[in-house]
Amino acid sequence: MGKEDKAYNREEIIGKLLYERHRRKLKTFVTTNENPSAISARYGHHIGDRLPEMFNIIKWEGRSWRE
């Protein structure tokens, strides 16, 4: 989450998906390298505000395996 292109170069489909899944109280699993403030900036305050209740945020630290 956070690296995908906008649909038709204008719409944040993931933001709409997250909003609907939250509204319907559905479980959602995501992975991202972005921090919560970057997610909020990209998808809007209405998503950023709900992050703590939507997800168990687990921060992984340590050496990157992408080197």
JOFENDA-V304040 format. One record per residue. N is the residue number from 1. RES is the residue in one letter. SS is DSSP state (hx for helix, st for strand, lp for the rest). OMEGA is omega as a letter, one per 20 degrees, with the letter a starting at -180 (999 if undefined). NEAR is the number of other ideal C-beta (glycine too) atoms within 8 Angstrom. Layout:
[[N & RES & SS & OMEGA & NEAR] [N & RES & SS & OMEGA & NEAR]]
This chain:
[[1 & M & lp & r & 9] [2 & G & lp & a & 9] [3 & K & lp & a & 5] [4 & E & lp & r & 7] [5 & D & lp & r & 4] [6 & K & lp & r & 9] [7 & A & st & a & 8] [8 & Y & lp & a & 5] [9 & N & lp & a & 5] [10 & R & lp & a & 5] [11 & E & st & r & 7] [12 & E & lp & a & 10] [13 & I & hx & a & 9] [14 & I & hx & r & 9] [15 & G & hx & r & 11] [16 & K & hx & r & 9] [17 & L & hx & r & 8] [18 & L & hx & r & 13] [19 & Y & hx & a & 10] [20 & E & hx & r & 8] [21 & R & hx & r & 11] [22 & H & hx & a & 12] [23 & R & hx & a & 6] [24 & R & lp & r & 6] [25 & K & lp & r & 4] [26 & L & lp & r & 6] [27 & K & lp & a & 4] [28 & T & lp & r & 9] [29 & F & lp & r & 4] [30 & V & lp & r & 6] [31 & T & lp & a & 4] [32 & T & lp & r & 8] [33 & N & lp & a & 4] [34 & E & lp & r & 9] [35 & N & lp & a & 5] [36 & P & hx & a & 9] [37 & S & hx & r & 7] [38 & A & hx & r & 9] [39 & I & hx & r & 15] [40 & S & hx & r & 13] [41 & A & hx & a & 6] [42 & R & hx & a & 10] [43 & Y & hx & r & 10] [44 & G & lp & a & 9] [45 & H & hx & a & 6] [46 & H & hx & r & 7] [47 & I & hx & a & 13] [48 & G & hx & r & 13] [49 & D & lp & a & 7] [50 & R & lp & a & 10] [51 & L & hx & a & 12] [52 & P & hx & r & 6] [53 & E & hx & a & 5] [54 & M & hx & a & 9] [55 & F & lp & r & 7] [56 & N & lp & a & 3] [57 & I & lp & a & 7] [58 & I & lp & a & 4] [59 & K & lp & r & 4] [60 & W & lp & r & 4] [61 & E & lp & r & 3] [62 & G & lp & a & 4] [63 & R & lp & r & 4] [64 & S & lp & r & 5] [65 & W & lp & a & 4] [66 & R & lp & a & 3] [67 & E & lp & 999 & 4]]
